[in-house]
Amino acid sequence: MANEKPKQEVTTKNNDHINLKVAGQDGSVVYFKIKRHTLLSKLMKAYCERQDLCQK
């Protein structure tokens, strides 16, 4: 243990975006890259439009 190197933290330069993977019940997968302040309702609207689903 004395010979172990300290773990280095991985930092990113740009923390403005989040990468999301949305998996549907039918097994379909849709990837999104959104900003941190994007509303969840906007994400749901985009997902429903891509999958031809009714949001309500």
GISULNOR-V518085 format. One record per residue. N is the residue number from 1. RES is the residue in one small letter. PSI is psi in whole degrees, -180 to 180 (999 if undefined). Layout:
# GISULNOR-V518085
N,RES,PSI  N,RES,PSI
This chain:
# GISULNOR-V518085
1,m,-27  2,a,-23  3,n,-2  4,e,140  5,k,146  6,p,144  7,k,137  8,q,138  9,e,141  10,v,120  11,t,146  12,t,149  13,k,-27  14,n,103  15,n,25  16,d,-20  17,h,154  18,i,133  19,n,124  20,l,147  21,k,117  22,v,119  23,a,127  24,g,168  25,q,-25  26,d,3  27,g,-4  28,s,147  29,v,132  30,v,132  31,y,141  32,f,147  33,k,109  34,i,161  35,k,156  36,r,-31  37,h,6  38,t,134  39,l,145  40,l,-32  41,s,-35  42,k,-39  43,l,-45  44,m,-39  45,k,-46  46,a,-40  47,y,-46  48,c,-38  49,e,-41  50,r,-31  51,q,4  52,d,50  53,l,157  54,c,132  55,q,-26  56,k,999
